[in-house]
Amino acid sequence: MKRFFPLLILMSLIPSLAFSGSLTPTEKKEIESDATAAFHMIIRLWKDGKFEDLYEHGYRRSQIPLTKENFVTKMRNKSHEFASSWETIRDMETEVASRKLVYVKAKIGYRSKGGGDTKFVTGTYRVEFERGRWRIDLSKVLRSPF
């Protein structure tokens, strides 16, 4: 059995490796563009305090343990908010993993609701295409920025 274990691992990876290479450069650019636009819209909803709408952009599995009302309350009670527009998102990079999965790495500026200097936090956000739109993990949103 020990001899076959590495072979089993390799065989389980072959379908995912084959799929990731099946995207044409044009398809990758289109997926990247769509996911990036959705990420910017999600950040805009977040920044504008439209938490009910933001909730609708969460993965289903991140909505299950969290009611919309609970999510909105927690978001309103956060001690930090996004920094001014020109400081909100910097150094954004995307990695297309598949047709339905993109990783967005960005440096995001936050400031205390009480005022103070902007602090930047670099994070990676998993953006998935689910139920007809690009969505984000709501638990990650709740944990941001610290």
Steps between C-alpha positions, in 0.01 A plus 500: 500500500784740581630465144170599349430798726720748304346371177150558638590856595641569156195353329267715710688813391499426127140616434555834678832556325345422164208736564709796612695489175189479282419870520610713209670832574185677380280295734736567791491876431121497482467305825756726668317811378158376617631389842693826548194709412292296748768542768496880448119500526516294821753746646277792393197346676715440807640854496156656448354307794255307281540190712165343403612504135850386597349197675343395169851486347616235748548132423203290601715303748603826671136613523374180662639558851432875484164670458485821299394696810788361705749579221371858465519558876855368522610713205347816647672433834849466352749752635670555163386613157663539163738788447429775248441395140855535374630293793238225500655249258862488390731250333224265388605171339276222377560131440249306296489149642207379288188622322328537837783591736722807515730618777526877544794629701474866597638753744199664662504818706303519823456767762338508839145638501625737769762643263871453475751386244430254225634151552554267207436128514585267213263208465396237252131461427356189343238603243276221370241494224185360658131536414569729204739749660842539656482469880725539803535334841297702752696365796817651347316831462403489868859426606645790298709699567657343805 
